[in-house]
């Protein structure tokens, strides 16, 4: 099938769909377009998302460590 044929197929396929579904289709189309035309940007976004997730986990681990470190602090070091 030619590019023109695919474009017509897509246009025919979206006719009559609800607005919220059209928004999903548009989002997907622009995602695919960006993946094809700007693959480096997608890689950078993924890397940044993974780094943010790792930092959030690190923060949770640090918080758990500090809670363990200072457990019973008031009992061990009462104010005089």
SULPE-V811583 format. One line per field, one symbol per residue. ss: DSSP state (H for helix, E for strand, L for the rest). psi: psi as a letter, one per 20 degrees, with the letter a starting at -180 (. if undefined). burial: 1 if it has 16 or more other C-alpha atoms within 10 Angstrom, else 0. A space follows every 10 residues. Layout:
# SULPE-V811583
ss: ???
psi: ???
burial: ???
This chain:
# SULPE-V811583
ss: LLHHHHHHHH HHHHLLLLHH HHHHHHHHHH HHHHHHHLHH HHHHHHHHHH HHHHHHHHHH HHHHHHHHHL LLHHHHLLLL
psi: qrgggggggg ghhipiqqgh hhgggggggh gggghghmhh hggggggggh gggghggggg ggggghgghj pkghhhmqp.
burial: 0000000000 0000000000 0000000000 0000000000 0000000000 0000000000 0000000000 0000000000
